[in-house]
């Protein structure tokens, strides 16, 4: 973002331009990489920020529902990030929150009407949680924390990564709960993806009776807790390996009383 | 000779966890024997399955957590949890119900919270409630007392029913539970609830054979057995007397009020005491030293609350018996009750912090 520095002399103009462009590209690449890592792992809205828990726990009883809500949230997140970023120079700081909410509500309405028109079954099974995307803290959080300060492209990418991270957790929870609860996968996928998708339905195991706990909200809490524990375990494993690596290079620092 | 000065408490109780657990396990014997006499081998088989599962899951989790295995595996708490689950389950429930319930109790309710002493909920009751919520059909496969069953339920028959769902002769669980008249028999509490819902009075309901001649055929003796074991535990000072006494008094008062207001639609006080899981809950589950309240006043409050909850769930709730739910709700409120019933520190004035 420091590309407005004027060149000092005409001689080294080409060289500075080249290196600057290279530096800029490298910085941009690093920024994109950082956004992806943050959205998918380090700052995952589902696992780390614990934002949007209400839909996360309520609608993940099947993979189809989770996929539907994940896609809807991702779409809203990308669109709202782009819009917020595009108008960021003209929004007065004092009233930015109501403006963000209005933008998000507009996109949620669009998504809701689209789903009502094209995927009516999933629209019905998501119920109130589709319009409730407006109140999903992950979306307004990204608008406030990132999109309102950064250019359009990065904001769009940030929305994509955050939405993807959220959707992956939704789908993971949906997979766990659907297998434990009904023994199937992608049950009712035709409601979301059209009639061809009914072949996607997989009978993982034959259950005599449904395991209701996995389908009911308590099962979502337990599965979510186990997922978070798993993520923390992986993180601490990585950290412990890093510590061993750095321990080999011990630098001695002399502390003298004069300094 | 140096005079060794130690701070209080000076009077130590040298009972160790395994001894206490063993004592509690012995104390359940009269109740378990009564259950075996009236309802057959079902619960003993479930206890066996539950104990095997408990040992395996406890061993797995302890080795994952790198804990001293021999020390914690044989402290008896896992055995007690398994025993309580085995006692609580319907005698003819399928085997996997026990396995899932025990695994949930040991792995999630007990070990994931940090093991014995750190669990906020009673593992046996949390496992039981999980089963009740998850498998409503299997968890209502209550078997009527042996004297009412037309099929000869010996050990092999019960074992094959639990493992496969059919007796050796090929009778299904439903057929075993059906009386000669072709009516499925349930527990007395269940029958009473259904009949009251249908508009029958209590006097009309208790003509059903599952009530027997007194209060609840078989169940009264099972409860008497657990009462005996509980009194033994109190006499040995293994459990505090405050919780069971206040629980039973509270249940008595609640059912007495209900009975005096409308005797036609409320069961008698003694029926509430001697049917379902009342005595088991009073002496063996509410008195859990980990999940219950710790002060004497707190124990009395927990007992009163549990009695009220059991009565409310039995009369107004969706389930016929409510001891398990009441215990979990009391576990949840125990820390708060402890907070407000701190005993006065010796030497401090009342109200002085």
Interface residues (C-beta under 8 A of the other chain):
Chain A: X209 X211 X212 X213 X214 X216 X218 X222
Chain B: X100 X108 X130 X133 X134 X135 X136 X137 X138
